[in-house]
Amino acid sequence: MADPQIRPLLLGYIRAHLLMTDDEIAAAKLTLAAYAGSEGYALGTVYVDHANAAPAAFHALLEEIRRDNDVWAVLVPTPQHLIASGHRAMTNQLEHHGSVHVIVAHP
């Protein structure tokens, strides 16, 4: 029987656009943490892809999903964080590599 104290694990993903400030990234992380807490999830690592290094963080996220079978979903602040990466392609990769869901905190 599953332990009711154990909450499903989410990983966060933020695709920072070119003009996004450190404060905006911090606010997006807080949004993810607040959503996860209010919905009964545990938030693990939040991966941030910056325009000049993308998709390095996304690949690191996939690697963690491959290593950790407890990851239930990937949480993004808004759909725009997926659109820049190609929403359907990103979702397909996540589902293929770990059978995880994608949740949008603010659809």
Phi and psi in radians as a Rosetta constraint file:
Dihedral C 1 N 2 CA 2 C 2 CIRCULARHARMONIC -1.228 0.35
Dihedral N 2 CA 2 C 2 N 3 CIRCULARHARMONIC 2.498 0.35
Dihedral C 2 N 3 CA 3 C 3 CIRCULARHARMONIC -1.329 0.35
Dihedral N 3 CA 3 C 3 N 4 CIRCULARHARMONIC 2.102 0.35
Dihedral C 3 N 4 CA 4 C 4 CIRCULARHARMONIC -1.161 0.35
Dihedral N 4 CA 4 C 4 N 5 CIRCULARHARMONIC -0.265 0.35
Dihedral C 4 N 5 CA 5 C 5 CIRCULARHARMONIC -1.395 0.35
Dihedral N 5 CA 5 C 5 N 6 CIRCULARHARMONIC -0.321 0.35
Dihedral C 5 N 6 CA 6 C 6 CIRCULARHARMONIC -1.490 0.35
Dihedral N 6 CA 6 C 6 N 7 CIRCULARHARMONIC 2.135 0.35
Dihedral C 6 N 7 CA 7 C 7 CIRCULARHARMONIC -1.728 0.35
Dihedral N 7 CA 7 C 7 N 8 CIRCULARHARMONIC 2.526 0.35
Dihedral C 7 N 8 CA 8 C 8 CIRCULARHARMONIC -1.003 0.35
Dihedral N 8 CA 8 C 8 N 9 CIRCULARHARMONIC 2.443 0.35
Dihedral C 8 N 9 CA 9 C 9 CIRCULARHARMONIC -1.566 0.35
Dihedral N 9 CA 9 C 9 N 10 CIRCULARHARMONIC 2.249 0.35
Dihedral C 9 N 10 CA 10 C 10 CIRCULARHARMONIC -1.963 0.35
Dihedral N 10 CA 10 C 10 N 11 CIRCULARHARMONIC 2.551 0.35
Dihedral C 10 N 11 CA 11 C 11 CIRCULARHARMONIC -1.901 0.35
Dihedral N 11 CA 11 C 11 N 12 CIRCULARHARMONIC 2.559 0.35
Dihedral C 11 N 12 CA 12 C 12 CIRCULARHARMONIC -1.730 0.35
Dihedral N 12 CA 12 C 12 N 13 CIRCULARHARMONIC 2.673 0.35
Dihedral C 12 N 13 CA 13 C 13 CIRCULARHARMONIC -2.468 0.35
Dihedral N 13 CA 13 C 13 N 14 CIRCULARHARMONIC 2.226 0.35
Dihedral C 13 N 14 CA 14 C 14 CIRCULARHARMONIC -2.210 0.35
Dihedral N 14 CA 14 C 14 N 15 CIRCULARHARMONIC 2.233 0.35
Dihedral C 14 N 15 CA 15 C 15 CIRCULARHARMONIC -1.794 0.35
Dihedral N 15 CA 15 C 15 N 16 CIRCULARHARMONIC 1.729 0.35
Dihedral C 15 N 16 CA 16 C 16 CIRCULARHARMONIC -1.289 0.35
Dihedral N 16 CA 16 C 16 N 17 CIRCULARHARMONIC 2.210 0.35
Dihedral C 16 N 17 CA 17 C 17 CIRCULARHARMONIC -1.417 0.35
Dihedral N 17 CA 17 C 17 N 18 CIRCULARHARMONIC 2.915 0.35
Dihedral C 17 N 18 CA 18 C 18 CIRCULARHARMONIC -0.944 0.35
Dihedral N 18 CA 18 C 18 N 19 CIRCULARHARMONIC -0.651 0.35
Dihedral C 18 N 19 CA 19 C 19 CIRCULARHARMONIC -1.717 0.35
Dihedral N 19 CA 19 C 19 N 20 CIRCULARHARMONIC 0.172 0.35
Dihedral C 19 N 20 CA 20 C 20 CIRCULARHARMONIC -1.304 0.35
Dihedral N 20 CA 20 C 20 N 21 CIRCULARHARMONIC 2.244 0.35
Dihedral C 20 N 21 CA 21 C 21 CIRCULARHARMONIC -1.501 0.35
Dihedral N 21 CA 21 C 21 N 22 CIRCULARHARMONIC 2.904 0.35
Dihedral C 21 N 22 CA 22 C 22 CIRCULARHARMONIC -1.050 0.35
Dihedral N 22 CA 22 C 22 N 23 CIRCULARHARMONIC -0.634 0.35
Dihedral C 22 N 23 CA 23 C 23 CIRCULARHARMONIC -1.144 0.35
Dihedral N 23 CA 23 C 23 N 24 CIRCULARHARMONIC -0.654 0.35
Dihedral C 23 N 24 CA 24 C 24 CIRCULARHARMONIC -1.202 0.35
Dihedral N 24 CA 24 C 24 N 25 CIRCULARHARMONIC -0.656 0.35
Dihedral C 24 N 25 CA 25 C 25 CIRCULARHARMONIC -1.143 0.35
Dihedral N 25 CA 25 C 25 N 26 CIRCULARHARMONIC -0.749 0.35
Dihedral C 25 N 26 CA 26 C 26 CIRCULARHARMONIC -1.078 0.35
Dihedral N 26 CA 26 C 26 N 27 CIRCULARHARMONIC -0.708 0.35
Dihedral C 26 N 27 CA 27 C 27 CIRCULARHARMONIC -1.136 0.35
Dihedral N 27 CA 27 C 27 N 28 CIRCULARHARMONIC -0.681 0.35
Dihedral C 27 N 28 CA 28 C 28 CIRCULARHARMONIC -1.118 0.35
Dihedral N 28 CA 28 C 28 N 29 CIRCULARHARMONIC -0.693 0.35
Dihedral C 28 N 29 CA 29 C 29 CIRCULARHARMONIC -1.101 0.35
Dihedral N 29 CA 29 C 29 N 30 CIRCULARHARMONIC -0.714 0.35
Dihedral C 29 N 30 CA 30 C 30 CIRCULARHARMONIC -1.113 0.35
Dihedral N 30 CA 30 C 30 N 31 CIRCULARHARMONIC -0.663 0.35
Dihedral C 30 N 31 CA 31 C 31 CIRCULARHARMONIC -1.053 0.35
Dihedral N 31 CA 31 C 31 N 32 CIRCULARHARMONIC -0.775 0.35
Dihedral C 31 N 32 CA 32 C 32 CIRCULARHARMONIC -1.116 0.35
Dihedral N 32 CA 32 C 32 N 33 CIRCULARHARMONIC -0.770 0.35
Dihedral C 32 N 33 CA 33 C 33 CIRCULARHARMONIC -1.101 0.35
Dihedral N 33 CA 33 C 33 N 34 CIRCULARHARMONIC -0.745 0.35
Dihedral C 33 N 34 CA 34 C 34 CIRCULARHARMONIC -1.126 0.35
Dihedral N 34 CA 34 C 34 N 35 CIRCULARHARMONIC -0.760 0.35
Dihedral C 34 N 35 CA 35 C 35 CIRCULARHARMONIC -1.083 0.35
Dihedral N 35 CA 35 C 35 N 36 CIRCULARHARMONIC -0.855 0.35
Dihedral C 35 N 36 CA 36 C 36 CIRCULARHARMONIC -1.009 0.35
Dihedral N 36 CA 36 C 36 N 37 CIRCULARHARMONIC -0.830 0.35
Dihedral C 36 N 37 CA 37 C 37 CIRCULARHARMONIC -1.088 0.35
Dihedral N 37 CA 37 C 37 N 38 CIRCULARHARMONIC -0.750 0.35
Dihedral C 37 N 38 CA 38 C 38 CIRCULARHARMONIC -1.244 0.35
Dihedral N 38 CA 38 C 38 N 39 CIRCULARHARMONIC -0.414 0.35
Dihedral C 38 N 39 CA 39 C 39 CIRCULARHARMONIC -1.723 0.35
Dihedral N 39 CA 39 C 39 N 40 CIRCULARHARMONIC 0.029 0.35
Dihedral C 39 N 40 CA 40 C 40 CIRCULARHARMONIC 1.508 0.35
Dihedral N 40 CA 40 C 40 N 41 CIRCULARHARMONIC 0.389 0.35
Dihedral C 40 N 41 CA 41 C 41 CIRCULARHARMONIC -1.845 0.35
Dihedral N 41 CA 41 C 41 N 42 CIRCULARHARMONIC 2.832 0.35
Dihedral C 41 N 42 CA 42 C 42 CIRCULARHARMONIC -1.831 0.35
Dihedral N 42 CA 42 C 42 N 43 CIRCULARHARMONIC 2.266 0.35
Dihedral C 42 N 43 CA 43 C 43 CIRCULARHARMONIC -1.701 0.35
Dihedral N 43 CA 43 C 43 N 44 CIRCULARHARMONIC 2.132 0.35
Dihedral C 43 N 44 CA 44 C 44 CIRCULARHARMONIC -1.590 0.35
Dihedral N 44 CA 44 C 44 N 45 CIRCULARHARMONIC -2.416 0.35
Dihedral C 44 N 45 CA 45 C 45 CIRCULARHARMONIC -1.118 0.35
Dihedral N 45 CA 45 C 45 N 46 CIRCULARHARMONIC 2.418 0.35
Dihedral C 45 N 46 CA 46 C 46 CIRCULARHARMONIC -1.862 0.35
Dihedral N 46 CA 46 C 46 N 47 CIRCULARHARMONIC 2.039 0.35
Dihedral C 46 N 47 CA 47 C 47 CIRCULARHARMONIC -1.609 0.35
Dihedral N 47 CA 47 C 47 N 48 CIRCULARHARMONIC 2.350 0.35
Dihedral C 47 N 48 CA 48 C 48 CIRCULARHARMONIC -2.121 0.35
Dihedral N 48 CA 48 C 48 N 49 CIRCULARHARMONIC 2.077 0.35
Dihedral C 48 N 49 CA 49 C 49 CIRCULARHARMONIC -1.677 0.35
Dihedral N 49 CA 49 C 49 N 50 CIRCULARHARMONIC 2.136 0.35
Dihedral C 49 N 50 CA 50 C 50 CIRCULARHARMONIC -1.657 0.35
Dihedral N 50 CA 50 C 50 N 51 CIRCULARHARMONIC 2.636 0.35
Dihedral C 50 N 51 CA 51 C 51 CIRCULARHARMONIC -0.928 0.35
Dihedral N 51 CA 51 C 51 N 52 CIRCULARHARMONIC -0.659 0.35
Dihedral C 51 N 52 CA 52 C 52 CIRCULARHARMONIC -1.420 0.35
Dihedral N 52 CA 52 C 52 N 53 CIRCULARHARMONIC -0.147 0.35
Dihedral C 52 N 53 CA 53 C 53 CIRCULARHARMONIC -2.203 0.35
Dihedral N 53 CA 53 C 53 N 54 CIRCULARHARMONIC -0.040 0.35
Dihedral C 53 N 54 CA 54 C 54 CIRCULARHARMONIC -1.111 0.35
Dihedral N 54 CA 54 C 54 N 55 CIRCULARHARMONIC 2.495 0.35
Dihedral C 54 N 55 CA 55 C 55 CIRCULARHARMONIC -1.784 0.35
Dihedral N 55 CA 55 C 55 N 56 CIRCULARHARMONIC 0.688 0.35
Dihedral C 55 N 56 CA 56 C 56 CIRCULARHARMONIC -0.995 0.35
Dihedral N 56 CA 56 C 56 N 57 CIRCULARHARMONIC -0.797 0.35
Dihedral C 56 N 57 CA 57 C 57 CIRCULARHARMONIC -1.163 0.35
Dihedral N 57 CA 57 C 57 N 58 CIRCULARHARMONIC -0.637 0.35
Dihedral C 57 N 58 CA 58 C 58 CIRCULARHARMONIC -1.100 0.35
Dihedral N 58 CA 58 C 58 N 59 CIRCULARHARMONIC -0.718 0.35
Dihedral C 58 N 59 CA 59 C 59 CIRCULARHARMONIC -1.168 0.35
Dihedral N 59 CA 59 C 59 N 60 CIRCULARHARMONIC -0.632 0.35
Dihedral C 59 N 60 CA 60 C 60 CIRCULARHARMONIC -1.129 0.35
Dihedral N 60 CA 60 C 60 N 61 CIRCULARHARMONIC -0.672 0.35
Dihedral C 60 N 61 CA 61 C 61 CIRCULARHARMONIC -1.060 0.35
Dihedral N 61 CA 61 C 61 N 62 CIRCULARHARMONIC -0.826 0.35
Dihedral C 61 N 62 CA 62 C 62 CIRCULARHARMONIC -1.042 0.35
Dihedral N 62 CA 62 C 62 N 63 CIRCULARHARMONIC -0.702 0.35
Dihedral C 62 N 63 CA 63 C 63 CIRCULARHARMONIC -1.102 0.35
Dihedral N 63 CA 63 C 63 N 64 CIRCULARHARMONIC -0.728 0.35
Dihedral C 63 N 64 CA 64 C 64 CIRCULARHARMONIC -1.131 0.35
Dihedral N 64 CA 64 C 64 N 65 CIRCULARHARMONIC -0.679 0.35
Dihedral C 64 N 65 CA 65 C 65 CIRCULARHARMONIC -1.087 0.35
Dihedral N 65 CA 65 C 65 N 66 CIRCULARHARMONIC -0.704 0.35
Dihedral C 65 N 66 CA 66 C 66 CIRCULARHARMONIC -1.111 0.35
Dihedral N 66 CA 66 C 66 N 67 CIRCULARHARMONIC -0.642 0.35
Dihedral C 66 N 67 CA 67 C 67 CIRCULARHARMONIC -1.400 0.35
Dihedral N 67 CA 67 C 67 N 68 CIRCULARHARMONIC -0.567 0.35
Dihedral C 67 N 68 CA 68 C 68 CIRCULARHARMONIC -2.009 0.35
Dihedral N 68 CA 68 C 68 N 69 CIRCULARHARMONIC 1.846 0.35
Dihedral C 68 N 69 CA 69 C 69 CIRCULARHARMONIC -1.254 0.35
Dihedral N 69 CA 69 C 69 N 70 CIRCULARHARMONIC -0.111 0.35
Dihedral C 69 N 70 CA 70 C 70 CIRCULARHARMONIC -1.501 0.35
Dihedral N 70 CA 70 C 70 N 71 CIRCULARHARMONIC -0.129 0.35
Dihedral C 70 N 71 CA 71 C 71 CIRCULARHARMONIC -1.231 0.35
Dihedral N 71 CA 71 C 71 N 72 CIRCULARHARMONIC 2.130 0.35
Dihedral C 71 N 72 CA 72 C 72 CIRCULARHARMONIC -1.663 0.35
Dihedral N 72 CA 72 C 72 N 73 CIRCULARHARMONIC -0.626 0.35
Dihedral C 72 N 73 CA 73 C 73 CIRCULARHARMONIC -2.760 0.35
Dihedral N 73 CA 73 C 73 N 74 CIRCULARHARMONIC 2.886 0.35
Dihedral C 73 N 74 CA 74 C 74 CIRCULARHARMONIC -1.945 0.35
Dihedral N 74 CA 74 C 74 N 75 CIRCULARHARMONIC 2.289 0.35
Dihedral C 74 N 75 CA 75 C 75 CIRCULARHARMONIC -1.897 0.35
Dihedral N 75 CA 75 C 75 N 76 CIRCULARHARMONIC 2.258 0.35
Dihedral C 75 N 76 CA 76 C 76 CIRCULARHARMONIC -2.113 0.35
Dihedral N 76 CA 76 C 76 N 77 CIRCULARHARMONIC 2.646 0.35
Dihedral C 76 N 77 CA 77 C 77 CIRCULARHARMONIC -1.151 0.35
Dihedral N 77 CA 77 C 77 N 78 CIRCULARHARMONIC -0.791 0.35
Dihedral C 77 N 78 CA 78 C 78 CIRCULARHARMONIC -2.520 0.35
Dihedral N 78 CA 78 C 78 N 79 CIRCULARHARMONIC 2.867 0.35
Dihedral C 78 N 79 CA 79 C 79 CIRCULARHARMONIC -1.036 0.35
Dihedral N 79 CA 79 C 79 N 80 CIRCULARHARMONIC -0.477 0.35
Dihedral C 79 N 80 CA 80 C 80 CIRCULARHARMONIC -1.054 0.35
Dihedral N 80 CA 80 C 80 N 81 CIRCULARHARMONIC -0.442 0.35
Dihedral C 80 N 81 CA 81 C 81 CIRCULARHARMONIC -1.238 0.35
Dihedral N 81 CA 81 C 81 N 82 CIRCULARHARMONIC -0.360 0.35
Dihedral C 81 N 82 CA 82 C 82 CIRCULARHARMONIC -1.662 0.35
Dihedral N 82 CA 82 C 82 N 83 CIRCULARHARMONIC -0.575 0.35
Dihedral C 82 N 83 CA 83 C 83 CIRCULARHARMONIC -1.081 0.35
Dihedral N 83 CA 83 C 83 N 84 CIRCULARHARMONIC -0.705 0.35
Dihedral C 83 N 84 CA 84 C 84 CIRCULARHARMONIC -1.066 0.35
Dihedral N 84 CA 84 C 84 N 85 CIRCULARHARMONIC -0.526 0.35
Dihedral C 84 N 85 CA 85 C 85 CIRCULARHARMONIC -1.644 0.35
Dihedral N 85 CA 85 C 85 N 86 CIRCULARHARMONIC -0.043 0.35
Dihedral C 85 N 86 CA 86 C 86 CIRCULARHARMONIC 1.503 0.35
Dihedral N 86 CA 86 C 86 N 87 CIRCULARHARMONIC 1.544 0.35
Dihedral C 86 N 87 CA 87 C 87 CIRCULARHARMONIC -0.873 0.35
Dihedral N 87 CA 87 C 87 N 88 CIRCULARHARMONIC -0.893 0.35
Dihedral C 87 N 88 CA 88 C 88 CIRCULARHARMONIC -1.157 0.35
Dihedral N 88 CA 88 C 88 N 89 CIRCULARHARMONIC -0.751 0.35
Dihedral C 88 N 89 CA 89 C 89 CIRCULARHARMONIC -1.108 0.35
Dihedral N 89 CA 89 C 89 N 90 CIRCULARHARMONIC -0.747 0.35
Dihedral C 89 N 90 CA 90 C 90 CIRCULARHARMONIC -1.134 0.35
Dihedral N 90 CA 90 C 90 N 91 CIRCULARHARMONIC -0.817 0.35
Dihedral C 90 N 91 CA 91 C 91 CIRCULARHARMONIC -1.056 0.35
Dihedral N 91 CA 91 C 91 N 92 CIRCULARHARMONIC -0.744 0.35
Dihedral C 91 N 92 CA 92 C 92 CIRCULARHARMONIC -1.077 0.35
Dihedral N 92 CA 92 C 92 N 93 CIRCULARHARMONIC -0.744 0.35
Dihedral C 92 N 93 CA 93 C 93 CIRCULARHARMONIC -1.113 0.35
Dihedral N 93 CA 93 C 93 N 94 CIRCULARHARMONIC -0.746 0.35
Dihedral C 93 N 94 CA 94 C 94 CIRCULARHARMONIC -1.108 0.35
Dihedral N 94 CA 94 C 94 N 95 CIRCULARHARMONIC -0.794 0.35
Dihedral C 94 N 95 CA 95 C 95 CIRCULARHARMONIC -1.172 0.35
Dihedral N 95 CA 95 C 95 N 96 CIRCULARHARMONIC -0.632 0.35
Dihedral C 95 N 96 CA 96 C 96 CIRCULARHARMONIC -1.213 0.35
Dihedral N 96 CA 96 C 96 N 97 CIRCULARHARMONIC -0.736 0.35
Dihedral C 96 N 97 CA 97 C 97 CIRCULARHARMONIC -1.470 0.35
Dihedral N 97 CA 97 C 97 N 98 CIRCULARHARMONIC -0.291 0.35
Dihedral C 97 N 98 CA 98 C 98 CIRCULARHARMONIC -2.721 0.35
Dihedral N 98 CA 98 C 98 N 99 CIRCULARHARMONIC 0.109 0.35
Dihedral C 98 N 99 CA 99 C 99 CIRCULARHARMONIC 0.897 0.35
Dihedral N 99 CA 99 C 99 N 100 CIRCULARHARMONIC 0.771 0.35
Dihedral C 99 N 100 CA 100 C 100 CIRCULARHARMONIC -1.776 0.35
Dihedral N 100 CA 100 C 100 N 101 CIRCULARHARMONIC 2.762 0.35
Dihedral C 100 N 101 CA 101 C 101 CIRCULARHARMONIC -1.620 0.35
Dihedral N 101 CA 101 C 101 N 102 CIRCULARHARMONIC 2.862 0.35
Dihedral C 101 N 102 CA 102 C 102 CIRCULARHARMONIC -2.013 0.35
Dihedral N 102 CA 102 C 102 N 103 CIRCULARHARMONIC 2.212 0.35
Dihedral C 102 N 103 CA 103 C 103 CIRCULARHARMONIC -2.062 0.35
Dihedral N 103 CA 103 C 103 N 104 CIRCULARHARMONIC 2.364 0.35
Dihedral C 103 N 104 CA 104 C 104 CIRCULARHARMONIC -1.835 0.35
Dihedral N 104 CA 104 C 104 N 105 CIRCULARHARMONIC 2.122 0.35
Dihedral C 104 N 105 CA 105 C 105 CIRCULARHARMONIC -1.134 0.35
Dihedral N 105 CA 105 C 105 N 106 CIRCULARHARMONIC -0.682 0.35
Dihedral C 105 N 106 CA 106 C 106 CIRCULARHARMONIC -2.279 0.35
Dihedral N 106 CA 106 C 106 N 107 CIRCULARHARMONIC 1.497 0.35
